[in-house]
């Protein structure tokens, strides 16, 4: 497994995405969307937040490239951008729960993390 090199635009993109995730409400939105596409009305109901606040958080996640949306009449449906999340997972070397297997699947472990010092 190789160590990732992170600089320039790729580093800026990672920082933007991590900042977007550094909020409890946005993490909850991502967790809900991990189960599949959701209508904004369902997100509002499940999170018990006002529509303007939910729109603010969804905008931040969308600007960071973590969620996508599609309009269906007057409703907007949101889903995760799996590619963006996979890039973060690769960067961070985290394990994740495989929805199909229902088990933890390891990705890059500590041996792939950049080390400083001796």
N, C-alpha and C positions, 0 to 999 in steps of 0.2 A: 504494500500500500504506500503510495507516495504522499509526501507532505505538500499541502496546498500552498501556492504562492499567491499572496493577496496584496495588490497594490493598484494605484490609479483608480479608474472608473469602477473596477470590480470591488475594491475596498469601499468606495463611496456608496455603492449600491448595497453592500452588506450592512454598513452602518445605518443607512436609511431604513432598511428592513428591520434591523434589530431595534432601532428606536421606535418604530411603529408597533413592535410587539411588546415594548416596555410599558405597557399599560394594562391593568387588570381587565377592563371592559373589552379591550381589543383581543386579549388572549382568550377571553370567554367567547368572543365572536368566532375566532379561528377554531376553537374547540367545537363549537356548534357546526361550523361549516365542514369540519373534518368528516362529519356524517353525511355530507352531500349538499347539493344546492338547496338554498333556503330563500323563500320570499322575504322581503324586508318586513312585511307585516308579522310573519312568524318569529323573526329575530326579535322584533320589538316586544312581542308578547312573552317570549321565553326569557328575555333579559330584563323585562320590566323597566324599560327606560323610555324617556320621552323621544319622540321621533326626531327632533332636531339634534339631540345628543347622539343618537344612533347614527344619523346621517354624517355627523362630524367624524365619528370613529370609522365608519365604513369608507369615508373619503380618504382618511389617513392610510388605511390599509390598501386602498386602491392605488393611491399615489405611490406607495412603496412597492407596488407590483405584487402584492400578496393575495389580492382577491380580484376577481373579474365580475362583471355584471352583465345582465341581459334584460332588456325590457320586454314585457309581455302585456300589452295593453297599458293599463295604468300602473301595473305592478312591476317592481324591479326585483330580479332574482340574483342572488350572490353565490359565488362558489370560490373555492380556493384555487389559486394558481399553483398546481402541484409541482411544476418545474421550479418555480421560485422557492418553494419550501424544500424541495430536494436539494437545491443548491445550498441553502442554509444548513440543512442536515449534514451535508457533506463537509461544509466549512467547519461546523462545530463538532463533527465526529460523534454525533449522538445516536443512541439506539431509538427505535420507534416501534410502535405496536402495529403489526401487520393486520389490517382489517380482515383480510381473507383467512389468515391462519389463526388470528386471535392470540398471537404470541409476540414476544419481544424479539426483534430481529436486529442483531448488532450491525452497525456500520463501522466507520473508522474509529478505532479505539485510541487510548492514550499513546500507544506506540507510534501513531501517525501524527500526533500533535507536535507543532514546532516547540523545541526546547531551548531554553536560555541557560547559560551557565555550563558547568562541567559535564 
